[in-house]
Amino acid sequence: MHVGYDVRNAHEGDRMSENQEVTGDSTIGQERTVGQERTTGRRRTTGRERMSECDRMVERSCAADRDRTGGRDCEAGHQDAERDLEGGQDPEGFMPDSVRIVLASGSPRRRDLLAREGIPFTIRVSDVDETLEPDLLAHPEEAAKKLAERKAGVVVQELLDEGAQGTIAVIGADTIVVHDGVIFGKPENPSDARRMLSTLSGDTHEVITGVSVWLVNVPEDGNVSLGFRTLAETSRVRFKKLAPGLIESYVATGEPMDKAGAYGIQSVADVFVDEVSGDFDTVVGLPVKRIVAEFSEIFGLAR
């Protein structure tokens, strides 16, 4: 199993019930993808003893990579792990008959994007602190990756605590809006939403979606095999010049209040957009075509 492998503020929107199974099609456009990725090596833990907090789990993986590479940074270790797996080295060596897919998000937009590919999955809403440390605020792509890792990692921990067995792939995602290097999260109030939209008006901003896919295998003997990979996709969105009255009318609908950057491109706010450069699905909240392509062996087992 290719686990070290090929596969913010988030547009969470209306919540769906946990563990709801979804499959089907919808029509949401997509274009060519662009982006960068980060890969982690596989680690193994015994029984149910795991770290209680997702960030510590990620940091321990990075520390292991630094040890393996003689003190180089964890990114070098990630790259080494990727080369090992591409070369056919799979130290855990398990290949399940089937994989259960869990989307760690209540976002109806991400649900629709994944369902569009005809993949059966369940929904498990992740409850994480989305507060970003000061160093991450200066690095938006890393911030999106970190939050995606947290969302997926928390759900993995919950599933293990509940005694889940078999092979499960958990997908965490987080989408952020960035203008001139500043992260725009969800607006705190209508005045904040007006400020964001006025700032984005007539200018170009970036939308970054981080995705973290965790693959966990729990056989009957209780030995847990765990690996994850995190990537990010970036698209650029150019807004038309927005009249103050249009901004006011949109804010009055209440729609901007649960969306990063105070807008949702898949809704009436699409009239704000002059051009999208990159993957449209990334702006909606999940670069699903890239994920399905890079994790084809996993999603193939879920069909």
C-alpha positions as CSV (number, residue, x, y, z in Angstrom):
1,M,0.0,0.0,0.0
2,H,1.4,3.3,-1.1
3,V,1.2,5.2,2.2
4,G,4.1,7.6,2.4
5,Y,2.5,8.3,-0.7
6,D,0.8,9.7,-3.6
7,V,-2.3,11.2,-2.0
8,R,-8.5,26.8,6.0
9,N,-10.4,29.3,7.3
10,A,-12.2,26.3,5.7
11,H,-15.5,26.7,3.8
12,E,-17.3,24.4,6.3
13,G,-20.8,25.8,5.7
14,D,-23.8,23.8,6.9
15,R,-22.9,20.7,8.8
16,M,-24.0,17.3,7.8
17,S,-24.7,14.5,10.2
18,E,-21.7,12.3,11.2
19,N,-21.1,9.0,9.5
20,Q,-23.5,9.8,6.7
21,E,-22.8,7.7,3.6
22,V,-22.7,9.7,0.4
23,T,-22.2,8.7,-3.3
24,G,-23.4,10.2,-6.5
25,D,-22.8,12.9,-9.0
26,S,-23.0,16.7,-9.2
27,T,-21.9,19.3,-11.7
28,I,-19.1,21.5,-10.5
29,G,-16.5,22.7,-12.9
30,Q,-12.8,22.0,-12.8
31,E,-9.7,23.1,-14.6
32,R,-6.0,22.2,-14.7
33,T,-4.4,21.8,-11.3
34,V,-1.2,23.3,-10.0
35,G,0.4,23.1,-6.6
36,Q,3.1,21.7,-4.3
37,E,3.0,18.8,-1.9
38,R,4.6,17.4,1.2
39,T,5.0,13.7,2.0
40,T,5.6,11.9,5.2
41,G,7.0,8.5,5.9
42,R,5.1,5.6,7.4
43,R,5.3,4.9,11.1
44,R,4.0,2.0,13.1
45,T,2.6,1.9,16.6
46,T,1.6,-1.1,18.7
47,G,-1.9,-1.5,20.0
48,R,-4.0,1.5,20.8
49,E,-1.2,3.6,22.4
50,R,-0.9,6.7,20.3
51,M,-0.2,10.4,20.9
52,S,-3.2,12.2,22.2
53,E,-2.8,15.3,20.0
54,C,-2.4,15.4,16.2
55,D,0.3,18.0,16.0
56,R,2.6,15.9,18.2
57,M,1.9,12.9,15.9
58,V,3.0,15.0,12.9
59,E,6.1,16.4,14.7
60,R,7.1,12.9,15.7
61,S,7.0,11.8,12.1
62,C,9.2,14.8,11.1
63,A,11.6,14.0,13.9
64,A,11.9,10.4,12.7
65,D,12.7,11.8,9.2
66,R,15.4,14.1,10.6
67,D,17.0,11.2,12.4
68,R,16.9,9.1,9.2
69,T,18.6,11.8,7.2
70,G,21.3,12.6,9.6
71,G,19.9,15.9,10.9
72,R,18.6,17.3,7.7
73,D,15.2,19.0,7.9
74,C,12.0,16.9,7.8
75,E,11.2,17.9,4.2
76,A,14.3,16.0,3.1
77,G,13.1,13.0,5.1
78,H,9.7,13.2,3.5
79,Q,11.4,13.2,0.1
80,D,13.5,10.1,1.0
81,A,10.3,8.3,2.2
82,E,8.6,9.1,-1.1
83,R,11.6,7.7,-3.1
84,D,11.6,4.6,-1.0
85,L,8.0,3.9,-1.8
86,E,8.3,4.8,-5.4
87,G,11.2,2.2,-5.6
88,G,8.9,-0.5,-4.3
89,Q,10.1,-0.5,-0.7
90,D,7.1,-1.0,1.5
91,P,8.2,-2.0,5.0
92,E,4.7,-2.5,6.4
93,G,3.7,-4.6,3.4
94,F,-0.1,-4.8,3.7
95,M,-2.6,-4.6,0.8
96,P,-6.2,-4.6,2.0
97,D,-9.1,-6.0,0.1
98,S,-11.1,-2.8,0.7
99,V,-10.7,0.7,2.1
100,R,-13.3,2.7,3.9
101,I,-13.2,6.4,2.9
102,V,-14.0,9.0,5.6
103,L,-14.3,12.8,4.8
104,A,-13.3,14.7,7.9
105,S,-15.4,17.7,7.0
106,G,-19.0,18.8,7.2
107,S,-18.7,21.1,4.2
108,P,-21.5,20.4,1.6
109,R,-19.2,21.7,-1.1
110,R,-16.5,19.1,-0.4
111,R,-19.1,16.4,0.0
112,D,-20.5,17.3,-3.5
113,L,-17.0,17.4,-5.1
114,L,-16.1,13.9,-3.7
115,A,-19.5,12.5,-4.5
116,R,-19.2,13.7,-8.1
117,E,-16.4,11.1,-8.6
118,G,-18.8,8.3,-7.7
119,I,-16.8,7.3,-4.6
120,P,-18.7,6.0,-1.6
121,F,-17.7,7.7,1.7
122,T,-18.9,8.6,5.1
123,I,-18.7,12.0,6.8
124,R,-17.1,12.6,10.2
125,V,-17.1,16.2,11.2
126,S,-13.7,17.1,12.7
127,D,-13.7,19.4,15.8
128,V,-10.4,21.2,15.9
129,D,-9.0,24.5,17.0
130,E,-8.3,26.4,13.9
131,T,-6.1,29.0,15.6
132,L,-2.8,29.5,13.8
133,E,0.5,30.1,15.5
134,P,2.2,33.4,14.5
135,D,4.9,31.6,12.4
136,L,2.2,29.9,10.3
137,L,0.4,33.2,9.7
138,A,3.4,34.2,7.7
139,H,3.3,31.0,5.6
140,P,-0.2,30.5,4.2
141,E,0.5,27.3,2.3
142,E,2.0,25.7,5.4
143,A,-1.0,27.0,7.4
144,A,-3.5,25.3,5.1
145,K,-1.5,22.0,5.3
146,K,-1.3,22.1,9.1
147,L,-5.0,22.6,9.5
148,A,-5.8,19.9,7.1
149,E,-3.5,17.6,9.0
150,R,-5.2,18.5,12.3
151,K,-8.6,17.8,10.9
152,A,-7.8,14.4,9.5
153,G,-5.6,13.4,12.5
154,V,-8.3,14.2,15.0
155,V,-10.8,11.9,13.2
156,V,-8.2,9.2,12.9
157,Q,-7.7,9.3,16.7
158,E,-11.4,9.2,17.3
159,L,-11.8,6.2,15.1
160,L,-9.0,4.3,16.8
161,D,-10.4,5.2,20.2
162,E,-13.7,3.7,19.2
163,G,-12.0,0.5,18.2
164,A,-12.4,0.8,14.4
165,Q,-10.8,-2.1,12.4
166,G,-9.9,-2.7,8.8
167,T,-8.3,-0.1,6.5
168,I,-9.6,3.5,6.6
169,A,-8.5,6.5,4.5
170,V,-9.4,9.8,6.2
171,I,-9.4,13.0,4.1
172,G,-8.9,16.3,5.9
173,A,-9.0,19.6,4.0
174,D,-8.8,23.3,4.8
175,T,-9.2,26.3,2.4
176,I,-7.8,29.8,3.0
177,V,-8.0,33.1,1.1
178,V,-4.8,35.1,0.9
179,H,-4.4,38.7,-0.3
180,D,-1.0,40.3,-0.4
181,G,0.3,37.7,2.0
182,V,-2.4,38.2,4.6
183,I,-4.7,35.3,5.4
184,F,-8.4,36.1,5.3
185,G,-10.4,33.8,7.6
186,K,-14.1,33.8,8.3
187,P,-15.4,37.3,9.1
188,E,-16.0,38.1,12.7
189,N,-19.1,40.2,11.9
190,P,-20.8,41.9,9.0
191,S,-18.4,44.9,9.2
192,D,-15.4,42.5,8.9
193,A,-17.1,40.9,5.9
194,R,-17.5,44.3,4.2
195,R,-13.9,45.0,4.8
196,M,-12.7,41.8,3.3
197,L,-14.8,42.1,0.2
198,S,-13.8,45.7,-0.3
199,T,-10.2,44.7,-0.1
200,L,-10.6,41.9,-2.6
201,S,-12.6,44.1,-5.0
202,G,-10.8,44.8,-8.3
203,D,-7.8,42.8,-7.3
204,T,-6.3,39.3,-7.5
205,H,-6.0,37.0,-4.5
206,E,-5.0,33.4,-3.9
207,V,-7.1,30.5,-2.7
208,I,-5.1,27.7,-1.1
209,T,-6.6,24.3,-0.2
210,G,-4.5,22.0,1.9
211,V,-5.4,18.3,1.8
212,S,-4.1,15.6,4.2
213,V,-4.9,11.9,3.5
214,W,-4.3,9.5,6.4
215,L,-4.3,5.8,5.8
216,V,-4.7,3.6,8.9
217,N,-4.8,-0.2,9.0
218,V,-6.0,-1.9,12.2
219,P,-5.9,-5.7,11.9
220,E,-7.4,-8.1,14.4
221,D,-4.2,-8.3,16.3
222,G,-4.5,-4.6,17.3
223,N,-1.2,-3.5,15.7
224,V,-1.8,-0.2,14.0
225,S,-0.1,0.9,10.7
226,L,-0.4,4.6,10.0
227,G,0.8,6.9,7.3
228,F,-0.2,10.2,5.8
229,R,0.6,12.6,3.0
230,T,-0.3,16.3,2.8
231,L,-0.4,18.5,-0.2
232,A,-1.6,22.0,-1.2
233,E,-3.2,23.4,-4.3
234,T,-3.2,27.1,-5.1
235,S,-5.5,29.0,-7.5
236,R,-5.7,32.7,-8.3
237,V,-8.9,34.6,-8.4
238,R,-9.4,38.0,-9.8
239,F,-12.4,40.0,-8.6
240,K,-14.3,42.6,-10.6
241,K,-14.6,46.0,-9.1
242,L,-17.5,45.6,-6.6
243,A,-19.9,48.5,-6.0
244,P,-20.5,49.3,-2.3
245,G,-24.2,48.5,-2.8
246,L,-23.5,45.0,-4.2
247,I,-21.2,44.3,-1.2
248,E,-23.8,45.5,1.2
249,S,-26.5,43.4,-0.4
250,Y,-24.4,40.3,-0.3
251,V,-23.4,40.7,3.3
252,A,-27.1,41.2,4.2
253,T,-27.8,37.6,3.0
254,G,-25.6,36.3,5.8
255,E,-23.8,34.0,3.4
256,P,-20.3,35.5,3.9
257,M,-20.2,34.8,7.6
258,D,-19.1,31.2,7.4
259,K,-16.7,31.5,4.5
260,A,-13.0,32.3,4.3
261,G,-12.6,35.6,2.5
262,A,-16.3,36.3,3.1
263,Y,-17.5,34.7,-0.1
264,G,-18.3,31.4,-1.7
265,I,-17.5,31.1,-5.4
266,Q,-20.0,28.3,-5.9
267,S,-22.9,30.6,-4.9
268,V,-24.3,34.0,-6.0
269,A,-20.8,35.4,-5.3
270,D,-19.7,33.9,-8.6
271,V,-20.7,37.2,-10.2
272,F,-17.8,38.9,-8.3
273,V,-15.3,36.8,-10.2
274,D,-13.6,38.1,-13.4
275,E,-11.2,35.2,-13.8
276,V,-9.9,32.0,-12.1
277,S,-6.4,30.8,-12.8
278,G,-5.8,27.2,-11.8
279,D,-8.2,24.5,-10.5
280,F,-11.7,25.8,-9.9
281,D,-12.4,22.9,-7.4
282,T,-9.5,24.2,-5.3
283,V,-11.4,27.5,-4.8
284,V,-14.6,25.5,-4.0
285,G,-12.7,23.6,-1.3
286,L,-11.2,20.3,-2.6
287,P,-8.9,19.6,-5.6
288,V,-10.7,16.3,-6.0
289,K,-9.4,15.4,-9.5
290,R,-5.8,15.5,-8.3
291,I,-6.6,13.6,-5.1
292,V,-8.4,10.8,-6.9
293,A,-5.6,10.5,-9.5
294,E,-2.8,10.4,-7.0
295,F,-4.6,8.0,-4.7
296,S,-6.2,5.9,-7.4
297,E,-5.2,2.6,-5.7
298,I,-7.0,3.6,-2.5
299,F,-10.1,5.0,-4.1
300,G,-10.2,2.0,-6.4
301,L,-10.6,-0.3,-3.4
302,A,-13.5,1.9,-2.1
303,R,-15.6,1.6,-5.3
